[in-house]
Amino acid sequence: MADQTGSSLPDRVVTGAVVHHGATGVGLGGDLEHLAPAAAAALRLLADAIRKGADHCDVVEAIKSAGIAEAFADVFDAAADKELGSLPDDDPFDFDIRLAADNLSAAASDIRRAISPWI
């Protein structure tokens, strides 16, 4: 396969994605609308690389080395912690908030349990 420079490199896959960042910064709403789609696009690029001839074992090893599964689970853990942090002082056992936090925490556990045995 020829890369963008015209040379033939059969073990190299050229692909790319463009993400435009907002001006307000992460945490303030600007970049958040782009971060999740960018993360999804990065994973799709890895899948595309395999379809275009990259060694699937190398891609899986790169995912494992990068800790992508753990990072994905960390997003849900952080959301669960944030949800628990929003418990009102007058009702620290608010059912709806605790249920949402438990569901987010369970999602993190499910991600770890589903992905970890495979990589």
N, C-alpha and C positions, 0 to 999 in steps of 0.2 A: 504494500500500500504506500502511496506517495504522501508525504506530509506536506505542510504548507510551503516548505522551501523547495519542494520538488524532488527531494531524495527519497529513495525507497527504503523504508524501515519496517519490516514485517512485524516486529515485536512492539511497535509503537502505535498508539491510537491517538489521533488528534481530534479534540472536541472542545467545546467551550460554552460558556453561559455569560450573559450580561445582566447585571443587577444594578439598578439605579438606587442610590441611597437618599433618604429624606434629609432635610436640613435640621431637624429638631433633635436628632440623637436617639440612641438606644435608651429605652426606659421612658421616653417622653412621647412615644407614639410614632415618630418619624421613620425609623428603620425597622421597627417591629413588623410592619406590614410587608417588609421585604425579606427579613431574616428566615422565616419559616419557608416561604417559597424557594429561597436560595438553598436552604438545607435539603429540601425535597429535590430540587434540580440537581444538586451535587450527587445525591444518591442515584438519580435517574441517569446521570452522566456515567456513573460507574457501571450501571446495567447496560447502557449503550456501548461502553467500551468493550464489555464482554461480547455483546452481539457483533461488534466490529472486529473481533479477533484477539482481544487481550486475554491472557491466561486467567481463567476464573479463579484458580487457586491463589494467584497473586493478588487479585482484587479482594477476595475474602480475607486474606492475610493482612492486607492494608486496612481493611475495615476493622479487623480485630486489633491491630496495632494502634490504630487511631482511637480506639475505645468508643466507637460510634454508638453501639448498643447502650453502653453505660451513660453516655452523654444524652441520648434520647430519653432514657429513664430519669436522668437528673432533672430534665425539664418538668416532668410530672411531679417529682419529689419537691421541687422548688414551688410549684403551684400549690401543692398540698400544704406546705409550710406557710405559704402566704395566706391561704384560705383559713388555716387555724389561727394565724395572727390577726385575722379580722374578727375573731370572736368578741362580742361586746362584753365589757366588764360586768354588766348587770346580769348577763346570762351566758356564763362560760361553757354551758352545755347545750347551746343552740343546736337543735337536731339538724336543720337544713345545712348549716355551715359544716358541721362535723361529717354529715353524709357526703357532701361534696369533697371534703378533704380526704375522707376514707376512699372514695372512688378514685381520686387522683393518685393516691398512694398505691392503691391496688393496681392501677394501670401501670405504674412504674415497676411494681413487682412482676406483673404479667410480662412486660417487655423483657426484663432480666431473665425470667424463667423460660420464655419462648425462644430467645435468641442465644443466650449463653451456651446451651448444650451444642449448638450448631457451629459456633466459632470459637 
